[in-house]
Amino acid sequence: MSRLRLMRRLARRNPPLIMPWTLRRQGLLGMNQRNGDYIMRYNQRRFYPLVDDKLRTKQLAMDAGIAVPELLGVIEIEHQVRDLADMLGGRTDFVIKPAQGSGGNGIMVIAGRRAGRYIRASGVVATDDDIQHFVSNILSGMYSLGGLPDKAMIEYRVKPHPVFDAVSHQGVPDIRTIVFRGVPVAAMVRLPTRQSDGKANLHQGAVGAGVDLLTGRTLDGVWLNRVINEHPDSGRSIRSIEIPDWDLLLELSARSYDLTKLGYLGVDVVLDRDHGPLVLEYNARPGLAIQIANQAGLLKRLRAVEALETIPDQAGDRVALAKRLFGGDGTPA
């Protein structure tokens, strides 16, 4: 389809979808500007270890009373792999991930056991040797930032909330919120696909659907840099899904600023069917596809927060401020 035909087709929508090349006129934030004007300026490097190391992040969150997936155990050296059964305490489903991983790599989700073997979320069978080899790769630093030796975390496997069942393939969707100076400025839900192998990672083929900060309802989304309104696997609409516990989720995101001291922060939250919103991790260098998912650039929103003379101390008040400034059409009030 030619660009002209695509633009005409999208213009007939109500409201019309906005393509990436028109976002520049609406305050699209580029990577260089993000790095220079926001990450370098508002994120002190001494605080990076608090978010780059997921073990430290989890402990920090728990100390602050923020709900996170339960930590079942930590493997730091090779011979501890044989202690995995003791760590699990009879659980048959769990997640193994690197403490300092990046890009969603190095994560193994075990959904159950059968005949002494492990069943991955994808249905693939894994043996004890497979698990040991996978953990060994984590410990060697294969998935860590900078390739440095790492630790393997064993965590509770999140049970996805049924609200996303029709628009998610196998994995667990998560909600990414950009928080600037403690104020949520944009959010999207990342929906796993067959191409992403059930992972909520846009670079691996997940869908990113924008979210209205005021209502917590999803908008149209982006998939492989294409604007879409249906999930590529199920064909179901990704629009107008109302995210449960939206106010609580936004407040958890706003509180994360007080926790990490990072002025420009990505907060990833999952919705568990039994435990509600759980903070999964923080990101000091969050990506920019959230702009395409929301059909709105970040720059105007960031500048609106920068222009504020005062910012409320309480997270709940900052959420109310975000809804007032960026709810509805997302244009700063």
C-alpha positions in Angstrom: 0.0 0.0 0.0 1.4 3.4 -1.0 2.0 6.1 1.7 -0.7 8.3 0.1 -3.3 5.5 0.1 -2.4 4.7 3.7 -2.8 8.3 4.8 -6.2 8.5 3.1 -7.4 5.3 4.7 -6.3 6.4 8.1 -7.8 9.9 7.7 -11.2 8.3 7.2 -11.0 6.9 10.8 -12.8 8.7 13.6 -10.6 9.9 15.2 -8.0 9.5 12.4 -4.8 7.7 13.3 -1.6 9.8 13.3 1.4 8.3 11.6 5.0 8.6 12.9 6.0 11.2 10.3 3.3 13.6 11.5 4.1 13.1 15.2 7.1 15.4 14.7 4.7 18.3 14.4 3.1 17.2 17.7 6.2 17.2 19.8 7.9 13.9 19.0 10.8 13.3 21.4 13.9 11.8 19.6 16.5 9.6 21.2 19.3 12.2 21.2 17.0 14.8 22.9 15.7 12.2 25.4 19.3 11.3 26.3 20.6 14.9 26.5 17.7 16.9 27.9 16.1 14.4 30.1 18.1 11.3 31.0 21.4 13.0 31.5 19.8 16.0 33.2 17.3 14.3 35.5 18.8 10.9 36.2 21.9 10.9 38.4 24.1 8.0 37.5 24.6 7.1 41.2 21.0 6.0 41.3 21.2 3.7 38.2 22.2 0.6 40.2 18.9 0.8 42.1 17.0 0.0 38.9 19.6 -1.9 36.8 19.9 -4.6 39.5 16.4 -6.2 39.8 17.3 -7.7 43.1 18.0 -4.3 44.6 14.9 -2.9 43.0 12.7 -5.6 44.5 14.1 -5.2 48.0 13.7 -1.4 47.7 10.1 -1.8 46.6 9.3 -4.3 49.3 10.8 -2.0 52.0 8.5 0.8 50.7 5.4 -1.4 50.8 5.1 -1.6 47.0 3.7 -4.9 45.8 6.1 -7.0 43.6 6.1 -10.6 42.4 7.3 -12.9 45.3 11.0 -13.8 45.2 11.3 -17.5 45.7 15.1 -17.8 45.7 18.4 -16.5 44.2 21.1 -18.6 42.6 24.5 -17.0 42.8 26.9 -19.9 42.1 26.7 -23.1 39.9 26.3 -25.7 42.6 23.2 -23.9 44.0 21.2 -25.1 41.0 20.7 -28.4 42.7 18.9 -26.5 45.5 16.2 -25.3 43.1 13.6 -27.9 44.3 14.1 -26.6 47.9 13.7 -23.0 46.8 10.4 -23.8 45.0 8.9 -25.5 48.0 6.6 -27.6 46.0 5.6 -25.0 43.4 5.3 -26.3 39.9 5.3 -22.9 38.1 7.9 -20.1 38.4 10.1 -17.7 36.4 13.8 -17.6 36.1 15.4 -14.3 35.1 18.8 -12.5 35.4 19.1 -9.9 38.1 20.8 -7.5 35.7 19.2 -8.5 32.4 18.1 -6.1 29.7 15.7 -6.1 26.7 13.6 -8.9 28.1 16.3 -11.5 27.3 17.2 -14.4 29.5 13.8 -15.1 31.0 12.4 -18.6 31.2 8.8 -19.1 32.3 7.9 -22.5 33.7 4.1 -23.2 33.6 4.1 -26.7 35.2 5.8 -30.0 35.6 5.0 -33.4 34.1 6.8 -36.8 34.5 9.7 -35.1 36.3 10.2 -32.5 33.5 9.4 -28.8 33.3 6.8 -27.4 30.9 7.6 -23.9 29.6 4.8 -21.4 28.9 5.2 -22.1 25.2 4.6 -25.8 25.8 8.2 -26.8 25.2 9.5 -29.5 27.6 12.7 -28.7 29.5 14.8 -31.2 31.5 16.9 -30.6 34.6 19.9 -30.3 32.4 18.2 -27.6 30.3 17.4 -25.6 33.4 21.0 -26.0 34.7 22.4 -24.9 31.4 20.1 -21.9 31.2 21.0 -20.8 34.8 24.7 -21.2 34.0 24.3 -18.9 31.1 22.7 -16.3 33.4 25.5 -16.6 35.9 28.1 -16.2 33.2 26.7 -12.8 32.2 25.2 -13.8 28.9 22.1 -11.6 29.4 23.5 -9.0 31.8 24.3 -5.4 31.2 27.9 -5.2 30.0 28.2 -9.0 30.0 29.3 -9.1 33.7 28.7 -12.1 35.9 25.1 -12.1 37.2 22.7 -13.8 39.6 19.6 -15.9 38.7 16.3 -14.9 40.3 13.5 -17.4 40.9 10.2 -15.6 41.1 6.5 -16.2 41.4 4.9 -16.6 37.9 2.3 -13.9 37.4 -1.2 -15.1 36.5 -2.4 -12.6 33.9 -5.7 -10.8 34.5 -8.5 -12.1 32.2 -9.2 -8.6 30.9 -6.4 -9.1 28.4 -7.2 -12.7 27.4 -8.5 -11.9 24.0 -5.6 -9.7 23.0 -2.6 -11.5 24.4 -0.7 -14.6 23.1 0.4 -16.9 26.0 2.5 -14.4 28.0 1.7 -11.7 30.5 0.9 -8.2 29.3 2.4 -5.3 31.2 1.8 -1.6 31.5 4.7 0.8 30.9 4.3 4.3 32.4 6.7 7.1 31.8 7.1 9.2 35.0 8.8 12.6 34.8 9.6 14.4 38.1 7.2 12.1 39.8 4.3 12.9 37.4 3.0 10.1 35.0 3.1 11.6 31.5 2.2 8.6 29.3 1.3 5.0 29.5 0.9 2.0 27.2 0.0 -1.7 27.7 2.4 -4.2 26.0 0.6 -7.2 24.6 2.5 -10.4 23.8 2.1 -12.0 20.4 3.0 -15.2 18.6 6.0 -13.4 17.1 7.2 -12.1 20.4 7.0 -15.7 21.8 4.7 -14.6 24.5 6.9 -11.8 25.7 5.7 -8.2 26.4 8.7 -6.8 24.5 8.0 -4.4 21.5 11.4 -5.1 20.0 10.6 -8.8 19.8 7.2 -8.3 18.3 4.7 -7.4 21.0 2.0 -4.9 20.5 2.0 -1.5 22.3 -1.4 0.0 22.9 -1.7 3.6 24.2 -3.7 4.3 27.4 -5.7 7.4 28.2 -4.3 8.6 31.6 -7.7 9.9 32.7 -9.8 6.8 32.1 -7.3 3.9 31.9 -8.9 2.8 28.6 -6.7 1.6 25.8 -6.3 3.4 22.5 -5.0 2.2 19.2 -1.5 0.8 19.1 1.8 0.0 17.4 3.2 -3.3 16.2 6.5 -3.6 14.4 6.4 0.2 13.9 3.0 0.0 12.2 -0.1 1.6 13.7 -2.8 -1.0 14.3 -6.2 -1.3 16.1 -6.4 -5.2 16.2 -4.3 -7.8 17.8 -2.3 -9.5 15.0 -3.0 -13.0 16.3 -6.6 -12.9 17.6 -8.0 -10.2 15.3 -9.7 -8.7 18.4 -9.8 -4.9 18.9 -7.1 -3.6 21.2 -9.1 -0.4 21.7 -11.3 0.7 24.7 -10.2 -2.0 27.1 -10.6 -0.7 30.6 -7.6 -1.5 32.7 -8.6 -2.6 36.3 -7.2 -0.8 39.3 -6.0 2.1 37.1 -5.7 4.7 39.8 -3.7 2.3 42.0 -1.5 1.4 39.1 -0.8 5.1 38.4 -0.1 5.8 42.1 2.4 2.9 42.2 4.1 4.5 39.2 4.2 7.9 40.8 5.6 6.5 44.0 8.4 4.9 42.1 10.0 8.4 41.6 10.3 8.8 45.4 11.8 5.3 45.6 14.4 5.6 42.8 15.2 9.3 42.8 15.2 9.2 39.0 13.5 12.1 37.3 12.9 10.4 34.0 11.7 6.8 34.6 9.9 3.9 33.0 7.8 1.8 35.4 6.6 -1.6 34.3 3.6 -3.0 36.2 1.7 -6.3 35.6 -1.8 -7.1 36.6 -2.1 -10.4 38.5 -5.5 -12.0 38.6 -5.1 -12.7 42.3 -2.8 -10.0 43.6 -3.7 -7.0 41.4 -1.0 -4.6 40.2 2.6 -5.7 40.9 5.6 -3.6 40.0 7.8 -5.7 37.7 10.8 -3.4 37.2 12.1 0.1 36.6 13.9 1.4 33.6 16.2 4.5 33.6 16.3 4.6 29.8 12.8 3.9 28.7 12.2 3.6 25.0 10.2 6.0 22.8 7.6 3.8 21.0 5.1 4.8 23.7 4.6 8.0 21.6 3.5 6.0 18.5 1.2 3.9 20.7 -0.5 7.0 22.1 -0.4 8.9 18.8 1.1 11.8 20.9 4.6 13.1 21.3 6.2 13.3 24.8 7.9 16.6 24.3 4.9 18.9 25.0 4.0 16.8 28.1 7.6 16.9 29.5 7.8 20.6 28.9 4.5 21.1 30.6 5.8 19.4 33.7 9.1 21.3 33.5 7.1 24.6 33.5 5.4 23.8 36.8 6.5 26.1 39.6 5.7 23.4 42.2 5.0 19.6 42.0 3.0 18.0 44.8 4.8 15.9 47.3 2.2 13.2 47.5 2.0 10.6 44.8 -1.9 10.7 44.7 -1.8 14.4 44.1 0.7 13.9 41.3 -1.6 11.4 39.7 -4.5 13.9 39.9 -2.2 16.5 38.3 -1.3 14.0 35.5 -5.0 13.3 34.8 -5.8 17.0 34.7 -2.9 17.8 32.4 -2.8 14.8 30.1 -6.1 13.0 30.3 -8.5 12.8 27.4 -6.8 13.9 24.2 -3.4 14.1 25.9 -2.9 17.8 25.1 -1.4 19.7 28.1 -4.1 21.8 29.6 
